[in-house]
Amino acid sequence: MKSVEDYRHMERRYVEQKLHVYSKMLIDFCLKNQAATLLLVNQQEKEEIAREDHHLLQNWSYYSLKAKISYKAAKAGIQVIVE
């Protein structure tokens, strides 16, 4: 049997992998459409809702997603503005 820690580790890896995939998809979309600037709007309200509802994306790190988007955008020459 797998321990609870094994499942937590699997979940963390799954979330990290999805964050990489989604950030890459966004940057690829920007490149395809020749976008020079990417505007990320404030997600504070959604983050608070996710914290309140324990079944809704509680383990998804919005900060990590923003960091991955910013890194990949900089590498692709896309300016990122965070509001």
Buried (B, 14 or more C-beta within 10 A) or exposed (E): EEEEEEEEEEEEEEBEEEBBEBBEEBBEEBEEEEBEEBEBEEBEEEBEEBEEEEEEBEEBBBEBBBEBBBEBBEEEEBEBEEE
